Amino acid sequence: MKKHNGLIKKEEEILLSACENDKNQFNLIQDLLKLEKSKTIMMKRRGLMEDIENRYKQFISA
């Protein structure tokens, strides 16, 4: 479990670096990944594009 947490921490560090430490972009990408994961777990991707579009609209209007 400790190794898994270390990998997640490393992935987050790489993502934050790729976002040039822009927390807004980092959070947007994290949210989009969570959306995709929730749809994948439910084994239905229907509605994924709509959810992604809605999240982008929230990001842009913030």
FENSUL-V461674 format. One record per residue. N is the residue number from 1. RES is the residue in one small letter. PHI is phi in whole degrees, 0 to 359 (none if undefined). Layout:
BEGIN
<<N | RES | PHI> <N | RES | PHI>>
END
This chain:
BEGIN
<<1 | m | none> <2 | k | 297> <3 | k | 295> <4 | h | 299> <5 | n | 297> <6 | g | 295> <7 | l | 293> <8 | i | 297> <9 | k | 300> <10 | k | 296> <11 | e | 300> <12 | e | 295> <13 | e | 296> <14 | i | 295> <15 | l | 297> <16 | l | 297> <17 | s | 295> <18 | a | 295> <19 | c | 274> <20 | e | 53> <21 | n | 60> <22 | d | 275> <23 | k | 297> <24 | n | 295> <25 | q | 295> <26 | f | 302> <27 | n | 294> <28 | l | 299> <29 | i | 296> <30 | q | 300> <31 | d | 298> <32 | l | 295> <33 | l | 295> <34 | k | 296> <35 | l | 301> <36 | e | 297> <37 | k | 298> <38 | s | 294> <39 | k | 289> <40 | t | 293> <41 | i | 299> <42 | m | 284> <43 | m | 61> <44 | k | 218> <45 | r | 267> <46 | r | 300> <47 | g | 93> <48 | l | 298> <49 | m | 298> <50 | e | 296> <51 | d | 297> <52 | i | 295> <53 | e | 300> <54 | n | 297> <55 | r | 293> <56 | y | 298> <57 | k | 298> <58 | q | 297> <59 | f | 296> <60 | i | 292> <61 | s | 278> <62 | a | 282>>
END
